[in-house]
Amino acid sequence: MQSVIQTVSLRGVDVLPVSVQVHISNGLPAMAIVGLADKSVAESKERVRAALSSLGLASPAKRVAVNLAPADIIKEGAHFDLPIAMGILLAMGVLPADSLDGFVVFGELSLSAEINKVSGILPVALHASSIGAGLVCPHENGPEAAWAGQIDIAAPSRLSDLISHIKGVTRLPAPEQFLLTQNEDGPDMADIVGQETARQALEIAAAGGHHMLMIGPPGAGKPMLASKLPALLPSLTPEEALETTIIHSVANQLSASGLVSRRPYRDPHHSASMASLVGGGNKALPGEASLAHHGILFLDELAEFNRAALDGLRQPLETGEIIVARANHHIRYPARFQLIAAMNPCRCGYLCDAERACSKAPVCAQNYMARISGPMLDRFDITLEVEEVLPEQLLSSSASEPTAAIKSRIDAARQFASQRLNIKDAPLNVTMTAAEIKAEIGSNPEIADLLNNEMKSQKLSARGLHKAVRVARTIADLNASPIISRLHMLEALSYRRFLTGRLHSG
């Protein structure tokens, strides 16, 4: 009396195949689960026993051994309930032995035999599709699983519904995929008065995907500027939407079982720990950086964040992924996000206002900036000073340029980049390689001389030089210029001089 059910174990966004092997033999009535099962899996035997009892099926009065193979990887999560229960039913002969051949089974059971919603169903469904198998999952997860493609999905709400479906008494309807309903009308740039330099920098950041740091006094509108950025960005491509939804599914962050259609915008509080920001914790779940994949991570009050947590973002800013290390395994999460940050120039916030600045200026500003490491600051492509809005600007009746007009220029710049590179969908300029940067500089001796002088006079780092060229290339694309001109390069360098001066003054 034995059976084998196919299921999986999730390790981040990666899926590891697992076989649930059930063997029933003579002996004292007991159930043992082996195969490096954690506490939640070990508790499955009580949930399975109660669920079977609620259906009027007594657990076999024999010894039941459940092996989760391969036995050398840790099994975590209550989603092993359903495959264990089905394995027992097959081994008891309640269901035909081959009734679940070619299916991956994944779900949690309640004591009343209901099949509860679980997290991470989309990567499981994609795994089932890749091996040509069907999927058995909770009813609430069905619409999410349907995005995996043309696979056979059985999504019952109760264990009895699944048994009736297998026996042919009733048929479970195929789940239908749907998009999450999201408001397409975001904040409009027309709400911003003044701040012409900041508006221009925001347009450049949106066009090239550049990381940006805004420094200014309280009330200057830094969070408001950041909140306008998502409306300037194009919608997610189908591939990006799938990747983003997988991460949110693993983190159980989907409010409904639909596909994410808009770019994420994450704005964690400055008290966030390293685990919540970059990922980790007891279950090694994805952090805010991964949840912002293909979107925006906004950090307000940057200097108030834990320094170690901020430095944890340095590597993913370069590589686009986060590796959560554990003693016996590593978990990889994608984390290609656009970092937008804001901070005050000092603790009181009024460094440049002699009437309101504290008595510790300018030392307090140097100490405040020192809360952020130099390598972290150097990873920002654009750094600008956001000035306080004047009363006459706030009370002015003149309208600012709306989001639609700015977005049209951004779309045109991205289209120009695609034509310039002769690629259908050109990558963002923030990802320009060293070879591409060298080619841009080498084709223009005037730019090479300008950068050479800048590195000597402003102590520009090699990373800073690369970032300046990337920003200049975006400015050139916004102006439909095939080459980077001297004016483009000077504007790009101006977005780094404020930061360079702060670093050297500290």
C-alpha positions as CSV (number, residue, x, y, z in Angstrom):
1,M,0.0,0.0,0.0
2,Q,2.0,2.9,-1.3
3,S,1.7,5.9,-3.6
4,V,3.7,8.8,-5.0
5,I,2.5,12.4,-5.4
6,Q,4.5,15.1,-7.2
7,T,4.7,18.5,-5.5
8,V,7.4,21.2,-5.1
9,S,9.4,23.1,-2.5
10,L,9.9,26.9,-2.9
11,R,13.3,28.4,-2.4
12,G,12.8,32.1,-3.1
13,V,11.5,32.3,-6.7
14,D,13.1,29.0,-7.6
15,V,11.1,25.8,-7.6
16,L,12.5,22.4,-6.4
17,P,10.6,19.2,-7.4
18,V,9.6,17.1,-4.4
19,S,8.0,13.6,-4.4
20,V,5.6,12.8,-1.5
21,Q,6.0,9.1,-1.0
22,V,3.4,7.4,1.2
23,H,3.7,3.9,2.5
24,I,1.1,2.1,4.7
25,S,2.2,-1.0,6.6
26,N,1.2,-3.2,9.5
27,G,2.1,-1.8,12.9
28,L,0.9,0.4,15.7
29,P,-1.3,3.3,14.3
30,A,1.0,6.3,13.8
31,M,2.0,8.7,11.1
32,A,5.6,9.8,10.6
33,I,6.8,12.5,8.2
34,V,10.5,12.3,7.2
35,G,12.7,14.1,4.7
36,L,13.9,17.3,6.6
37,A,10.4,18.6,7.3
38,D,10.2,21.7,9.3
39,K,7.6,22.4,12.0
40,S,4.8,23.5,9.7
41,V,5.2,20.3,7.6
42,A,5.4,18.1,10.7
43,E,2.1,19.5,11.8
44,S,0.5,18.4,8.6
45,K,-0.3,15.0,10.0
46,E,-2.8,16.6,12.4
47,R,-4.4,18.7,9.8
48,V,-4.6,15.8,7.3
49,R,-6.1,13.5,10.0
50,A,-8.7,16.0,10.9
51,A,-9.6,16.8,7.3
52,L,-10.1,13.1,6.4
53,S,-12.2,12.6,9.5
54,S,-14.4,15.5,8.5
55,L,-15.1,13.7,5.3
56,G,-16.1,10.5,7.2
57,L,-12.8,8.8,6.2
58,A,-10.9,7.3,9.2
59,S,-7.2,7.4,9.0
60,P,-5.8,3.9,8.5
61,A,-5.3,1.9,11.7
62,K,-1.8,1.1,10.5
63,R,1.6,2.7,10.4
64,V,1.8,5.5,7.8
65,A,5.2,6.7,6.6
66,V,5.5,9.8,4.5
67,N,8.8,10.5,2.9
68,L,9.5,13.9,1.2
69,A,12.2,13.2,-1.4
70,P,14.9,14.3,-2.0
71,A,15.6,14.1,1.7
72,D,18.6,16.4,1.7
73,I,16.7,19.7,1.2
74,I,14.6,21.4,3.9
75,K,10.9,21.3,3.3
76,E,9.0,24.3,4.6
77,G,5.3,25.4,4.4
78,A,1.8,24.1,4.9
79,H,1.3,23.5,1.1
80,F,2.4,19.9,1.7
81,D,-0.9,19.1,3.4
82,L,-2.8,18.4,0.2
83,P,-0.2,16.2,-1.5
84,I,0.1,14.2,1.8
85,A,-3.6,13.7,2.1
86,M,-4.0,12.7,-1.6
87,G,-1.1,10.3,-1.2
88,I,-2.8,8.6,1.8
89,L,-6.1,8.4,-0.2
90,L,-4.3,6.7,-3.1
91,A,-2.4,4.3,-0.8
92,M,-5.7,3.4,0.9
93,G,-7.3,2.6,-2.4
94,V,-10.0,5.3,-2.0
95,L,-8.9,6.7,-5.4
96,P,-7.3,5.0,-8.4
97,A,-3.6,4.7,-8.1
98,D,-2.9,6.6,-11.3
99,S,-5.5,9.3,-10.8
100,L,-2.9,12.1,-10.1
101,D,-0.2,10.9,-12.5
102,G,1.1,13.9,-14.4
103,F,-0.1,16.5,-11.8
104,V,1.7,18.7,-9.4
105,V,-0.3,19.0,-6.1
106,F,0.0,22.1,-4.0
107,G,-2.2,23.3,-1.2
108,E,-3.0,23.7,2.5
109,L,-5.8,21.9,4.4
110,S,-8.0,23.2,7.1
111,L,-9.4,20.9,9.8
112,S,-12.8,21.0,8.1
113,A,-11.2,19.7,4.8
114,E,-11.3,23.1,3.1
115,I,-8.3,23.9,0.8
116,N,-6.8,27.2,1.8
117,K,-5.1,29.7,-0.3
118,V,-1.2,29.5,-0.4
119,S,1.5,31.9,-1.5
120,G,3.9,31.3,-4.5
121,I,1.4,29.5,-6.8
122,L,2.5,31.3,-10.0
123,P,6.1,29.9,-10.0
124,V,4.7,26.5,-9.2
125,A,2.3,26.7,-12.1
126,L,5.1,27.8,-14.4
127,H,7.1,24.8,-13.2
128,A,4.2,22.4,-13.9
129,S,3.9,24.0,-17.4
130,S,7.6,23.6,-18.1
131,I,7.5,19.8,-17.4
132,G,4.2,19.3,-19.2
133,A,2.2,18.5,-16.1
134,G,-1.1,19.7,-14.7
135,L,-1.7,21.4,-11.4
136,V,-4.0,20.9,-8.4
137,C,-4.2,24.0,-6.3
138,P,-6.6,25.9,-4.0
139,H,-9.6,27.5,-5.6
140,E,-8.5,31.0,-4.7
141,N,-5.2,30.5,-6.4
142,G,-6.7,29.3,-9.6
143,P,-6.9,32.6,-11.5
144,E,-3.2,33.3,-10.6
145,A,-2.1,29.8,-11.8
146,A,-4.0,30.3,-15.1
147,W,-1.3,32.8,-16.2
148,A,1.1,29.9,-16.6
149,G,-0.4,29.1,-19.9
150,Q,-2.4,26.2,-21.4
151,I,-2.1,23.7,-18.6
152,D,-4.7,21.5,-16.9
153,I,-5.6,23.1,-13.6
154,A,-7.9,21.7,-11.0
155,A,-8.7,24.3,-8.4
156,P,-11.1,22.9,-5.7
157,S,-12.3,24.8,-2.7
158,R,-12.7,21.6,-0.6
159,L,-11.1,18.2,-0.5
160,S,-14.4,16.5,-1.2
161,D,-14.7,18.6,-4.5
162,L,-11.3,17.2,-5.6
163,I,-12.3,13.6,-4.8
164,S,-15.6,14.0,-6.8
165,H,-13.6,15.6,-9.7
166,I,-11.2,12.6,-9.8
167,K,-14.0,10.1,-9.6
168,G,-15.9,11.9,-12.4
169,V,-19.0,12.7,-10.2
170,T,-18.6,16.4,-10.9
171,R,-16.2,18.5,-13.0
172,L,-14.3,21.5,-11.6
173,P,-14.5,24.5,-13.9
174,A,-11.2,25.7,-15.4
175,P,-10.1,28.9,-13.6
176,E,-9.9,32.1,-15.7
177,Q,-7.0,34.5,-15.6
178,F,-7.5,38.2,-14.9
179,L,-5.5,41.4,-14.3
180,L,-5.5,43.2,-11.0
181,T,-7.8,46.2,-11.2
182,Q,-5.6,49.2,-10.7
183,N,-6.2,52.9,-11.0
184,E,-4.5,54.2,-14.2
185,D,-4.9,57.8,-13.2
186,G,-1.9,58.5,-11.0
187,P,-0.8,61.9,-9.6
188,D,-0.2,64.5,-12.3
189,M,2.9,66.6,-12.8
190,A,0.6,69.6,-13.2
191,D,0.2,69.6,-9.4
192,I,3.8,70.7,-9.0
193,V,4.5,74.4,-9.0
194,G,8.0,75.7,-9.6
195,Q,10.8,73.2,-9.1
196,E,11.8,73.5,-12.8
197,T,15.2,71.9,-12.2
198,A,13.7,69.0,-10.2
199,R,11.1,68.5,-12.9
200,Q,13.8,68.3,-15.6
201,A,15.8,65.9,-13.5
202,L,12.8,63.7,-12.9
203,E,12.1,63.6,-16.7
204,I,15.7,62.5,-17.3
205,A,15.5,59.8,-14.5
206,A,12.3,58.4,-16.0
207,A,13.7,58.4,-19.6
208,G,16.9,56.5,-18.6
209,G,15.9,54.6,-15.5
210,H,18.5,56.6,-13.5
211,H,18.8,56.5,-9.7
212,M,18.2,59.9,-8.1
213,L,18.8,61.6,-4.8
214,M,16.9,64.8,-3.9
215,I,18.3,67.0,-1.1
216,G,16.3,70.0,0.2
217,P,14.5,71.6,3.2
218,P,11.3,70.3,4.7
219,G,8.2,71.1,2.7
220,A,10.0,71.5,-0.6
221,G,8.0,68.7,-2.1
222,K,10.5,65.8,-2.5
223,P,8.0,63.0,-1.8
224,M,5.5,64.6,-4.1
225,L,8.0,64.7,-6.9
226,A,8.9,61.0,-6.3
227,S,5.2,60.0,-6.3
228,K,4.8,61.5,-9.9
229,L,7.4,59.2,-11.3
230,P,5.3,56.0,-11.8
231,A,2.9,57.8,-14.1
232,L,5.8,58.8,-16.4
233,L,7.0,55.2,-16.9
234,P,5.7,52.8,-19.5
235,S,3.5,49.9,-18.5
236,L,5.1,46.6,-17.7
237,T,5.8,44.3,-20.6
238,P,4.3,40.8,-20.3
239,E,7.6,39.3,-19.3
240,E,8.2,42.0,-16.7
241,A,4.7,41.6,-15.4
242,L,5.2,37.9,-15.0
243,E,8.5,38.3,-13.1
244,T,7.0,41.0,-10.8
245,T,3.9,38.9,-10.0
246,I,6.1,35.9,-9.2
247,I,8.0,37.9,-6.5
248,H,4.7,39.3,-5.1
249,S,3.2,35.8,-5.1
250,V,6.1,34.3,-3.2
251,A,5.9,37.2,-0.6
252,N,2.1,36.8,-0.4
253,Q,1.7,40.4,-1.4
254,L,-1.0,39.9,-4.0
255,S,-4.4,41.3,-2.9
256,A,-6.1,39.2,-5.5
257,S,-5.0,36.3,-7.7
258,G,-4.2,38.5,-10.7
259,L,-1.2,39.6,-12.7
260,V,0.5,42.8,-11.7
261,S,0.1,45.2,-14.6
262,R,1.7,48.5,-13.3
263,R,5.2,49.1,-12.1
264,P,5.6,48.7,-8.3
265,Y,6.2,51.7,-6.2
266,R,7.5,50.8,-2.7
267,D,8.2,53.4,-0.1
268,P,9.2,51.7,3.2
269,H,9.5,53.7,6.4
270,H,13.0,54.8,7.5
271,S,12.8,52.4,10.5
272,A,12.9,49.4,8.1
273,S,15.3,46.7,9.1
274,M,17.9,45.1,6.7
275,A,15.7,42.0,6.4
276,S,12.6,44.0,5.4
277,L,14.6,46.1,3.0
278,V,16.8,43.6,1.2
279,G,15.1,40.3,2.2
280,G,15.7,37.6,4.7
281,G,14.2,36.8,8.1
282,N,13.0,33.5,9.4
283,K,11.5,32.4,6.1
284,A,13.9,34.4,3.9
285,L,11.1,36.3,2.2
286,P,11.8,38.9,-0.5
287,G,12.3,42.5,0.9
288,E,11.3,45.9,-0.4
289,A,14.1,45.9,-3.0
290,S,12.8,42.8,-4.6
291,L,9.2,43.8,-4.4
292,A,10.2,46.9,-6.3
293,H,11.6,44.8,-9.1
294,H,10.9,46.5,-12.5
295,G,9.6,49.5,-10.5
296,I,10.6,52.2,-8.1
297,L,12.0,52.0,-4.5
298,F,11.5,55.4,-2.8
299,L,13.5,56.0,0.4
300,D,12.3,59.2,2.1
301,E,14.5,60.6,4.9
302,L,17.5,58.6,3.5
303,A,19.9,59.6,6.3
304,E,17.5,58.2,8.9
305,F,17.7,54.7,7.5
306,N,19.9,52.1,9.3
307,R,23.3,52.4,7.6
308,A,23.9,48.7,7.3
309,A,20.5,48.3,5.7
310,L,21.3,51.0,3.1
311,D,24.7,49.5,2.4
312,G,22.8,46.2,1.8
313,L,21.4,47.9,-1.3
314,R,24.8,48.6,-2.9
315,Q,25.3,45.2,-4.5
316,P,21.8,44.8,-5.9
317,L,22.0,48.3,-7.4
318,E,24.9,47.0,-9.5
319,T,23.9,43.3,-10.1
320,G,20.1,43.5,-10.2
321,E,19.6,40.6,-7.8
322,I,19.9,39.8,-4.1
323,I,21.4,36.7,-2.6
324,V,20.0,35.8,0.9
325,A,22.7,33.5,2.3
326,R,21.9,30.7,4.8
327,A,24.1,28.1,6.4
328,N,22.9,25.3,4.1
329,H,21.6,27.1,1.0
330,H,21.3,30.4,-0.8
331,I,18.1,32.1,-2.0
332,R,18.2,34.4,-5.1
333,Y,15.7,37.2,-5.6
334,P,15.6,39.5,-8.6
335,A,16.0,43.2,-7.6
336,R,16.4,45.4,-10.6
337,F,14.7,48.6,-9.3
338,Q,15.1,52.3,-9.8
339,L,16.2,54.0,-6.5
340,I,14.7,57.4,-5.8
341,A,15.7,58.9,-2.4
342,A,15.1,62.2,-0.5
343,M,16.7,63.8,2.5
344,N,17.1,67.0,4.3
345,P,20.5,68.8,4.0
346,C,21.0,68.6,7.8
347,R,19.1,67.4,10.9
348,C,17.2,70.7,11.3
349,G,16.7,70.9,7.5
350,Y,17.4,74.6,7.1
351,L,21.1,74.6,6.3
352,C,20.9,77.2,3.5
353,D,18.5,79.5,5.4
354,A,20.6,81.7,7.8
355,E,17.5,82.8,9.7
356,R,16.3,79.3,10.5
357,A,19.5,77.2,10.5
358,C,20.7,75.8,13.8
359,S,23.8,77.0,15.6
360,K,25.8,73.9,14.6
361,A,25.8,74.7,10.9
362,P,27.7,73.7,8.8
363,V,29.2,70.9,11.0
364,C,25.8,69.4,11.5
365,A,25.3,69.0,7.7
366,Q,28.7,67.2,7.4
367,N,27.8,64.9,10.2
368,Y,24.3,64.3,8.8
369,M,25.6,63.5,5.3
370,A,28.2,61.2,6.9
371,R,25.4,58.9,8.1
372,I,25.3,57.6,4.5
373,S,28.4,55.9,3.2
374,G,30.4,57.4,0.3
375,P,30.1,54.3,-1.9
376,M,26.3,54.4,-1.4
377,L,26.1,58.1,-2.4
378,D,28.3,57.4,-5.4
379,R,25.7,55.0,-6.8
380,F,23.2,57.8,-7.5
381,D,23.2,58.9,-11.1
382,I,21.5,62.2,-10.4
383,T,21.9,64.3,-7.2
384,L,20.2,67.7,-7.0
385,E,19.2,70.3,-4.5
386,V,15.5,70.9,-4.3
387,E,14.8,74.4,-3.3
388,E,11.9,75.6,-1.2
389,V,8.9,76.8,-3.2
390,L,8.3,80.6,-3.0
391,P,5.0,82.0,-1.9
392,E,4.3,83.7,-5.2
393,Q,4.9,80.4,-7.0
394,L,2.4,78.6,-4.7
395,L,-0.2,81.2,-5.2
396,S,0.3,81.6,-8.9
397,S,-2.6,80.7,-11.2
398,S,-0.4,79.5,-14.1
399,A,-0.6,75.8,-14.8
400,S,2.4,73.5,-14.9
401,E,3.1,71.1,-17.7
402,P,1.0,67.9,-17.3
403,T,2.2,64.3,-17.1
404,A,0.9,63.4,-20.5
405,A,3.1,66.0,-22.3
406,I,6.2,64.9,-20.3
407,K,5.5,61.2,-20.8
408,S,5.2,61.7,-24.6
409,R,8.8,63.1,-24.6
410,I,10.0,60.2,-22.5
411,D,8.4,57.7,-24.9
412,A,9.9,59.5,-27.8
413,A,13.4,59.4,-26.2
414,R,13.1,55.7,-25.6
415,Q,11.9,55.2,-29.2
416,F,14.9,57.3,-30.4
417,A,17.3,55.1,-28.4
418,S,15.8,52.0,-30.0
419,Q,16.3,53.5,-33.5
420,R,19.8,54.6,-32.6
421,L,20.8,51.1,-31.5
422,N,18.7,49.4,-34.2
423,I,17.0,47.4,-31.5
424,K,13.3,46.9,-31.1
425,D,13.3,47.5,-27.4
426,A,16.5,49.2,-26.4
427,P,17.7,48.7,-22.8
428,L,17.6,51.7,-20.5
429,N,20.7,53.9,-20.5
430,V,21.3,53.1,-16.8
431,T,22.4,49.7,-17.9
432,M,25.0,50.9,-20.5
433,T,28.1,48.7,-20.4
434,A,31.7,49.9,-20.1
435,A,32.3,49.1,-23.7
436,E,29.3,51.2,-24.8
437,I,30.4,54.1,-22.6
438,K,33.9,53.9,-24.0
439,A,32.5,54.0,-27.5
440,E,30.5,57.2,-26.7
441,I,33.5,58.9,-25.3
442,G,35.9,57.7,-28.0
443,S,33.7,59.1,-30.8
444,N,34.0,62.7,-29.4
445,P,37.4,64.0,-28.3
446,E,35.8,67.1,-26.9
447,I,33.8,65.0,-24.4
448,A,36.9,63.0,-23.5
449,D,38.9,66.1,-22.7
450,L,36.0,67.5,-20.6
451,L,35.7,64.3,-18.6
452,N,39.5,64.1,-18.1
453,N,39.5,67.6,-16.6
454,E,36.5,66.8,-14.5
455,M,38.1,63.7,-13.0
456,K,41.1,65.8,-12.0
457,S,39.4,68.9,-10.7
458,Q,36.3,67.3,-9.1
459,K,37.9,64.0,-8.1
460,L,35.3,62.2,-10.1
461,S,35.4,58.4,-9.5
462,A,35.4,55.9,-12.4
463,R,31.8,54.9,-11.4
464,G,30.9,58.6,-11.3
465,L,32.3,59.1,-14.8
466,H,30.3,56.1,-16.1
467,K,27.1,57.4,-14.5
468,A,27.6,60.9,-15.9
469,V,28.0,59.5,-19.4
470,R,24.9,57.4,-19.0
471,V,22.9,60.5,-17.9
472,A,24.3,62.6,-20.8
473,R,23.3,59.8,-23.2
474,T,19.7,60.1,-21.9
475,I,19.7,63.9,-22.2
476,A,20.9,63.5,-25.8
477,D,18.1,61.0,-26.5
478,L,15.5,63.5,-25.1
479,N,16.9,66.0,-27.6
480,A,17.0,63.4,-30.4
481,S,20.7,63.8,-30.8
482,P,22.8,60.8,-32.1
483,I,25.9,62.0,-30.3
484,I,26.5,63.5,-26.8
485,S,27.3,67.2,-27.1
486,R,29.3,69.3,-24.7
487,L,26.1,70.8,-23.4
488,H,24.6,67.4,-22.7
489,M,27.7,66.4,-20.8
490,L,27.9,69.6,-18.8
491,E,24.3,69.2,-17.7
492,A,24.9,65.6,-16.7
493,L,28.0,66.6,-14.7
494,S,26.0,69.3,-12.9
495,Y,23.9,66.6,-11.4
496,R,27.0,65.2,-9.7
497,R,28.9,68.3,-8.6
498,F,26.5,68.9,-5.6
499,L,27.3,65.4,-4.4
500,T,31.0,65.6,-5.1
501,G,31.2,68.8,-3.1
502,R,29.4,67.3,-0.1
503,L,31.6,64.2,-0.1
504,H,34.8,66.2,-0.1
505,S,33.5,68.8,2.4
506,G,32.8,65.9,4.8
